Amino acid sequence: MAKCTLLFLALCWLTLAIPAPALAAPAAPGPARDIAGTWEATVMGQSATVTFTQNGNLISGLLLVPDITGKQNSYHLSGTIVGDFFAAVHGSGHMLRGWLRGPDEADGELTLANAPPIALTLRRLR
């Protein structure tokens, strides 16, 4: 139940986060872009990975981020992809969002709860 509530709140946030063009009719979303697979990025000098699965516009993933001791922290994410924009959140408030730049590259931000966003470049491994 808490996951459904969190997903609903994330989708509401996503609706508010995407600015609408001024005085333009809303465009119908096209087919969901493919984000499924394992992606890698550098976070604070260390390699982090996120593995996404996709069902239409809904995405879920497992984010693995090393801490300063080398231990892997894992976060289960739920979210959505609309056009080139994707956003997924963890129950603690951590969020990964970004924009696909091609089939195997994305620019993104990792926002840990109560911390400023960290800019990332994600590359698909498989």
C-alpha positions in Angstrom: 0.0 0.0 0.0 2.8 2.4 0.9 4.5 1.7 -2.5 1.2 2.6 -4.3 1.0 5.8 -2.4 4.6 6.6 -3.1 4.2 5.9 -6.8 1.0 8.1 -6.9 2.9 10.9 -5.2 5.9 10.5 -7.7 3.5 10.6 -10.6 1.8 13.7 -9.2 5.2 15.3 -8.8 6.2 14.4 -12.3 3.1 16.1 -13.6 4.1 19.3 -11.9 7.8 19.0 -12.8 7.3 19.0 -16.6 6.5 22.5 -17.8 3.8 22.8 -20.4 4.5 25.0 -23.4 2.8 28.4 -23.2 -0.5 28.7 -25.2 0.1 25.4 -27.0 -2.3 22.4 -27.2 -1.0 19.5 -25.2 0.8 16.9 -27.3 -0.2 13.3 -27.0 2.6 11.2 -25.6 4.2 8.9 -28.1 5.2 5.3 -27.3 7.4 4.9 -24.3 11.2 5.1 -25.0 13.2 2.0 -24.0 15.0 2.4 -20.7 15.1 -1.3 -19.7 18.5 -2.7 -18.9 21.5 -1.9 -16.8 23.0 1.6 -16.8 26.2 2.8 -15.2 27.3 6.2 -13.9 30.0 7.7 -11.7 28.8 9.0 -8.4 31.3 10.8 -6.2 34.2 9.1 -8.0 32.7 5.6 -7.7 30.8 3.4 -10.2 27.0 3.1 -9.5 24.5 1.0 -11.5 20.8 1.0 -12.0 18.9 -1.8 -13.6 15.5 -0.8 -15.0 12.6 -3.0 -16.0 9.8 -1.5 -18.0 6.1 -2.1 -18.5 4.9 0.6 -21.0 5.5 4.0 -19.3 6.0 2.5 -15.8 9.5 1.7 -14.7 11.1 0.0 -11.7 14.7 -0.4 -10.9 17.4 -1.4 -8.5 20.0 1.3 -7.8 23.3 0.2 -6.4 25.4 3.1 -5.0 28.7 2.6 -3.1 29.3 4.5 0.1 32.7 5.8 1.2 33.6 2.5 2.9 33.0 0.6 -0.4 29.8 -1.0 0.8 27.0 -1.2 -1.8 23.7 0.6 -0.8 20.7 -0.7 -2.7 17.5 1.2 -3.4 14.4 -0.2 -5.1 12.9 2.5 -7.3 9.5 3.0 -8.9 8.6 5.6 -11.5 7.6 6.5 -15.0 9.1 7.5 -18.4 7.3 10.1 -20.5 9.0 10.9 -23.9 12.7 11.3 -23.1 12.1 12.2 -19.4 12.2 9.5 -16.7 11.9 9.7 -12.9 12.0 7.0 -10.2 11.8 7.3 -6.5 12.7 5.2 -3.4 10.6 5.1 -0.3 13.2 7.2 1.6 12.8 10.1 -0.8 15.9 9.4 -2.9 15.2 10.1 -6.6 16.8 9.4 -9.9 15.6 11.4 -12.9 16.9 12.3 -16.2 16.6 12.7 -20.0 17.5 10.1 -22.6 20.0 11.5 -25.1 20.1 8.4 -27.3 19.5 4.7 -27.1 22.4 4.1 -24.7 23.0 7.5 -23.0 21.1 9.7 -20.6 21.8 12.8 -18.6 20.4 12.7 -15.1 20.4 13.7 -11.5 20.5 11.6 -8.3 18.9 13.4 -5.4 19.5 11.7 -2.0 17.0 12.7 0.6 17.9 16.1 2.2 20.8 16.6 -0.2 21.4 18.6 -3.3 21.2 16.8 -6.7 24.3 15.1 -8.1 24.6 15.4 -11.9 25.2 12.1 -13.7 25.8 10.8 -17.2 24.3 7.3 -17.5 25.5 4.8 -20.1 23.7 1.5 -20.9 25.8 -1.6 -20.3 23.3 -4.1 -21.7 
